[in-house]
Amino acid sequence: MELKVPQNDEKMRKPIIAGNWKMNKTNAEAVDLVNELIPLVKDVSDVEIVICPPFTALSEVYRVIDGTNILLGAQDVYFEEKGAFTSQISCSMLKDAGCVYVIIGHSERRQYFGETNESVNKKVKAALNSGLKPIICVGETLEQREANKTMEIIEEQVKGALDGISNEEMSNIVIAYEPIWAIGTGRTATPEQAQEVHAFIRNLILNIYDSDIADNLRIQYGGSVKPDNVKELMEQEDIDGGLIGGASLEAESFSKIVKY
């Protein structure tokens, strides 16, 4: 693939830091966490803050954060609006619970629950049609990286997720690059490794769409982001935020990442 170079090399995108709580926190624990977090980040206006509790805690958490500078996201969604789909959650249910964002295609969904590029694409379209903003996750395994297939895998996942997505819809999309080998392992891609893939994604978007969309797309990094490494990652030209796992489960550590 021939890569073009974005015309605008200014980094003017508003950073977005999202906490993915995964399968953690009861309702009471979730409420305690956000009550602790709110005062720690209340003065932050230059970073978009999102938290993604488990489905069971969404409404409870929303009641606490409503009116604050913290937005609500969900960890997954199903692409059908209603029907006999036991255990699934629809876009309208998420919106009713107060969600603005939804994570789609997380590596754990792909690894453990059979998520494919095709199902990711269906979920992205359903989310956009309902007014939710998708955070689309892409990333390679250690074996794929060692086989020098990182860019091939990323291109396949990005193109698959965005198939049929219009220029206008792209303004509501965030992409999160998560090297699977760095999630929950304590290993982090070096800032240079992360930047290389983020720049590749931005150039890919430039080739599919145009320079305006590529320049404005926010690309998060996810993979063992902590208070002590976030600053160096965020200094990279094409890294516009973080999708935070374990460090988002404590208000103190998450607030330090938000205020990097």
Secondary structure as GFF3:
##gff-version 3
##sequence-region A 1 260
A	DSSP	beta_strand	16	20	.	.	.	ID=ss1
A	DSSP	alpha_helix	27	41	.	.	.	ID=ss2
A	DSSP	beta_strand	48	52	.	.	.	ID=ss3
A	DSSP	three_ten_helix	55	57	.	.	.	ID=ss4
A	DSSP	alpha_helix	58	65	.	.	.	ID=ss5
A	DSSP	beta_strand	70	74	.	.	.	ID=ss6
A	DSSP	alpha_helix	91	96	.	.	.	ID=ss7
A	DSSP	beta_strand	101	104	.	.	.	ID=ss8
A	DSSP	alpha_helix	107	113	.	.	.	ID=ss9
A	DSSP	alpha_helix	117	130	.	.	.	ID=ss10
A	DSSP	beta_strand	133	138	.	.	.	ID=ss11
A	DSSP	alpha_helix	142	146	.	.	.	ID=ss12
A	DSSP	alpha_helix	150	161	.	.	.	ID=ss13
A	DSSP	three_ten_helix	169	172	.	.	.	ID=ss14
A	DSSP	beta_strand	174	177	.	.	.	ID=ss15
A	DSSP	three_ten_helix	180	182	.	.	.	ID=ss16
A	DSSP	alpha_helix	191	208	.	.	.	ID=ss17
A	DSSP	alpha_helix	211	216	.	.	.	ID=ss18
A	DSSP	beta_strand	218	221	.	.	.	ID=ss19
A	DSSP	alpha_helix	230	234	.	.	.	ID=ss20
A	DSSP	beta_strand	241	244	.	.	.	ID=ss21
A	DSSP	three_ten_helix	246	249	.	.	.	ID=ss22
A	DSSP	alpha_helix	251	258	.	.	.	ID=ss23
###
